[in-house]
Structures are given as C-alpha cells and as structure tokens.
Amino acid sequence: MNNKVFLAGTFRAISLPAAATIFPAMLIEAVAGGVQPHSTAGGFAEKMVAVEDALQGGTIQGYWGLGQPAGNGPTGYTVAGLLGFGPDMVQINIMQSGNLVNMILLAGYNYTVGLKLISDGAGHLKPTTGSPSQIIATIPFGYGVNLSASGAVNTINPVRFL
C-alpha cells in the first residue's frame, strides 16, 4: 500500500483546525470551529480529505505524538493538539473529479470495481444503498477489495472521485 493519501490528479491544499479527532484518509466537513469527519451518511459532501502531515513525519497511518513510546499506535489530528496547546491544524486536500486517492472503506462490504461509494456518516466511505444519496467516488480498475468476511476491519484503499 502507498504510504500517502493523494495518489494522482490535482487538488487545492488548505489547513483548518481540528474540531474532532481526524485521521488521514477521512472524508471531512467544515463546521463552526474547524473540521470534523463527514457526519451525514449518504449526504452532500465536499471533496475534502484529511491528508498526512508529512512535514511532521506523518504518514497515511497518522503520526506519532511527541513523547509517545513506540507501540502506542498512531494518533490523528486532535482538538487538544499534539502538545496540548489547542487544536491541531488539519492538512486538507480539496479534491477534483478524477483524482485517485486512498480513503478509508467501511468493513462489511465487497468493494468490486466500478462500485459507487457514499459517506457512511463517520468519515469513511461505503457502497451506495440505492436510495437518494450523493455518490462521491468509485472503486477504480485493479483496486477491488472484499471486506465482507467476518472479522474484516475498515481498510485504506484507492478510490476515484466522481
């Protein structure tokens, strides 16, 4: 797996404060006070994606907090901030149609090539339910993944924005 969120295309980069805990590869939305994971399942979503903070040693898996012993796991952007001095500034790419991007896919589904994806209401993507909803992305050729098995976990996988 590639160790970054953005894979191909063009985007506009911005930074906004975290209004909730956010991990790279999440679909996010602007709210009063900053950004949070996209909160409406199947709802309208701007193509805003949290990306890794490469300047702070971040990867698609998050980044290690200063003073954290190895093995505690990656952290995301938080409201308290890395050193507790206020919200982290979330690195954001506003994507364009056609961009190839690593995103978090919700476990419990078989993601076949061409499958249309919507927000799950928690910053991840899932297959469309067929009811009225905003289709955000699709699974591109060569990147299908089956997460329907028992014990499957949310997985980072390439998608193409529509």
GUVEX-845377 format. One record per residue (C-alpha): residue number from 1; x, y, z. Coordinates in steps of 0.05 Angstrom, whole numbers. Layout:
BEGIN
ATOM   rolo       xx       yy       zz
ATOM    NUM        X        Y        Z
...
END
This chain:
BEGIN
ATOM   rolo       xx       yy       zz
ATOM      1        0        0        0
ATOM      2       23       70      -15
ATOM      3       40      109       48
ATOM      4        4      173       28
ATOM      5      -68      194       16
ATOM      6      -62      231      -50
ATOM      7      -43      187     -109
ATOM      8      -59      223     -175
ATOM      9      -95      285     -200
ATOM     10      -98      357     -177
ATOM     11     -122      389     -113
ATOM     12     -123      453      -71
ATOM     13      -86      448       -4
ATOM     14     -112      483       58
ATOM     15     -104      477      134
ATOM     16     -161      485      184
ATOM     17     -164      470      259
ATOM     18     -190      402      283
ATOM     19     -259      405      315
ATOM     20     -257      330      328
ATOM     21     -206      274      322
ATOM     22     -190      264      249
ATOM     23     -145      212      215
ATOM     24     -112      218      147
ATOM     25     -155      188       91
ATOM     26     -221      210      123
ATOM     27     -275      249       86
ATOM     28     -284      313      127
ATOM     29     -331      373      131
ATOM     30     -324      444      155
ATOM     31     -362      463      219
ATOM     32     -360      521      268
ATOM     33     -291      519      297
ATOM     34     -256      477      243
ATOM     35     -266      409      211
ATOM     36     -293      342      233
ATOM     37     -306      274      200
ATOM     38     -363      279      150
ATOM     39     -425      267      192
ATOM     40     -484      252      145
ATOM     41     -490      182      116
ATOM     42     -505      189       42
ATOM     43     -508      264       49
ATOM     44     -477      320        9
ATOM     45     -402      321       17
ATOM     46     -350      369       -8
ATOM     47     -289      331      -34
ATOM     48     -248      349       28
ATOM     49     -199      296       51
ATOM     50     -152      298      111
ATOM     51      -81      281       88
ATOM     52      -19      262      125
ATOM     53       24      318      155
ATOM     54       88      299      120
ATOM     55      126      359      149
ATOM     56      115      330      219
ATOM     57      135      259      199
ATOM     58       63      238      187
ATOM     59       41      181      142
ATOM     60      -26      155      119
ATOM     61      -30      118      185
ATOM     62      -26      182      226
ATOM     63       34      207      264
ATOM     64       69      191      328
ATOM     65       57      242      383
ATOM     66      118      274      414
ATOM     67      140      235      476
ATOM     68       96      175      459
ATOM     69      133      109      468
ATOM     70      135       64      407
ATOM     71       78       15      405
ATOM     72       23       63      429
ATOM     73       -2       68      358
ATOM     74      -12      126      311
ATOM     75      -53      186      330
ATOM     76      -95      233      288
ATOM     77     -106      307      288
ATOM     78     -140      326      354
ATOM     79     -176      384      386
ATOM     80     -126      385      445
ATOM     81      -68      388      396
ATOM     82       -4      348      395
ATOM     83       26      385      455
ATOM     84      -39      405      488
ATOM     85      -37      478      465
ATOM     86     -101      478      424
ATOM     87     -127      445      362
ATOM     88      -81      413      311
ATOM     89      -83      444      242
ATOM     90     -111      391      196
ATOM     91      -76      385      128
ATOM     92     -132      381       76
ATOM     93     -135      369        2
ATOM     94     -197      393      -34
ATOM     95     -200      341      -90
ATOM     96     -225      346     -161
ATOM     97     -264      295     -201
ATOM     98     -219      241     -228
ATOM     99     -168      243     -171
ATOM    100     -142      176     -147
ATOM    101     -139      178      -70
ATOM    102     -130      129      -13
ATOM    103     -193      131       31
ATOM    104     -219       91       90
ATOM    105     -271       39       67
ATOM    106     -322       13      118
ATOM    107     -316      -61      134
ATOM    108     -375     -108      118
ATOM    109     -379      -99       43
ATOM    110     -348     -129      -21
ATOM    111     -318      -70      -59
ATOM    112     -318      -90     -132
ATOM    113     -290      -49     -190
ATOM    114     -340        5     -210
ATOM    115     -379        3     -144
ATOM    116     -406       73     -127
ATOM    117     -389       99      -57
ATOM    118     -423      146       -8
ATOM    119     -405      174       61
ATOM    120     -420      128      120
ATOM    121     -431      188      165
ATOM    122     -365      177      204
ATOM    123     -313      200      153
ATOM    124     -308      133      117
ATOM    125     -337      110       50
ATOM    126     -386       53       38
ATOM    127     -427       27      -21
ATOM    128     -489       66      -41
ATOM    129     -554       38      -14
ATOM    130     -593       55      -77
ATOM    131     -636      107      -41
ATOM    132     -624      180      -57
ATOM    133     -554      197      -35
ATOM    134     -493      234      -61
ATOM    135     -445      187      -96
ATOM    136     -375      212      -80
ATOM    137     -327      161     -111
ATOM    138     -319       94     -145
ATOM    139     -272       34     -139
ATOM    140     -223       40     -198
ATOM    141     -198      -17     -241
ATOM    142     -149      -62     -205
ATOM    143     -168      -40     -134
ATOM    144     -228      -82     -114
ATOM    145     -225     -110      -43
ATOM    146     -271     -157       -5
ATOM    147     -284     -132       66
ATOM    148     -348     -173       77
ATOM    149     -316     -231      115
ATOM    150     -326     -239      189
ATOM    151     -271     -202      226
ATOM    152     -257     -154      169
ATOM    153     -235      -84      190
ATOM    154     -241      -15      159
ATOM    155     -187      -12      106
ATOM    156     -150       42       68
ATOM    157     -158       31       -7
ATOM    158     -153       73      -71
ATOM    159     -217      105      -98
ATOM    160     -230      153     -155
ATOM    161     -271      215     -141
ATOM    162     -330      228     -187
END
